[in-house]
Amino acid sequence: MLSSFTQNIGFLAAIFTTIAFIPQAVKIYKSKSVKDISLPMWLIFCVGVFLWLIYGILIMSLPVILANIVTLLLSLFILFFKIRYS
């Protein structure tokens, strides 16, 4: 069992790395511009985040699960607009 300090570090890391996607998602939504975003990179990234989510579920790690659910949703949002506006 992880200590509460270790668990809190995990939650903070999950929060910061997850919210890092919000400014990009908002910028794409407002500008409708995705010309400088790589489609292959986002496809690969979404698969990787999905696998991290599965891993988090298998090891029953709440920070990993929550962070990757939100990150996957934000990444799919960006991927959707990359495909839509390209």
C-alpha positions in Angstrom: 0.0 0.0 0.0 1.3 3.4 -0.9 1.8 6.1 1.8 -0.6 9.1 1.6 2.4 11.3 0.7 3.3 9.0 -2.3 -0.4 8.8 -3.3 -0.6 12.6 -3.2 2.5 13.0 -5.3 0.8 10.7 -7.8 -2.4 12.7 -7.8 -0.5 16.0 -8.2 1.5 14.6 -11.1 -1.7 13.3 -12.7 -3.4 16.7 -12.3 -0.5 18.7 -13.8 0.2 16.4 -16.7 -3.5 16.2 -17.5 -4.4 19.9 -17.4 -1.4 20.6 -19.7 -3.7 19.6 -22.6 -6.4 22.0 -21.8 -4.8 25.2 -23.3 -4.1 23.3 -26.6 -7.6 21.9 -26.8 -9.1 25.4 -26.1 -6.8 27.0 -28.7 -7.9 24.5 -31.3 -11.5 24.8 -30.5 -11.4 28.6 -30.7 -9.1 29.0 -33.7 -10.3 25.9 -35.6 -6.7 25.6 -36.7 -4.8 22.3 -36.5 -2.3 22.7 -39.3 0.8 22.3 -37.1 -0.5 19.3 -35.3 0.8 15.9 -36.4 -1.9 13.3 -37.0 0.3 10.3 -36.6 1.7 11.6 -33.3 -1.8 12.1 -31.9 -3.0 8.7 -33.1 0.0 7.0 -31.4 -0.4 9.1 -28.3 -4.1 8.2 -27.9 -3.2 4.5 -28.2 -0.5 5.0 -25.6 -2.8 6.8 -23.2 -5.4 4.1 -23.7 -2.8 1.5 -22.7 -1.8 3.5 -19.7 -5.5 3.5 -18.7 -5.7 -0.3 -19.0 -2.5 -0.6 -17.0 -3.9 1.7 -14.3 -7.0 -0.5 -14.1 -5.0 -3.7 -13.9 -2.8 -2.4 -11.0 -5.8 -0.6 -9.5 -4.0 2.8 -9.3 -6.6 5.6 -8.9 -4.2 8.4 -10.0 -3.2 6.5 -13.1 -6.8 5.7 -13.9 -8.2 9.2 -13.4 -5.3 11.0 -15.1 -5.5 8.7 -18.2 -9.3 8.9 -18.5 -9.2 12.7 -18.6 -6.0 12.7 -20.8 -7.6 10.3 -23.2 -10.8 12.4 -23.5 -8.7 15.6 -24.1 -6.5 13.8 -26.6 -9.5 12.4 -28.5 -11.0 15.9 -28.5 -7.8 17.2 -30.2 -7.6 14.2 -32.5 -11.2 14.7 -33.5 -10.6 18.3 -34.4 -7.4 17.4 -36.2 -9.3 15.1 -38.4 -12.3 17.4 -38.8 -10.3 20.6 -39.7 -7.7 19.0 -41.9 
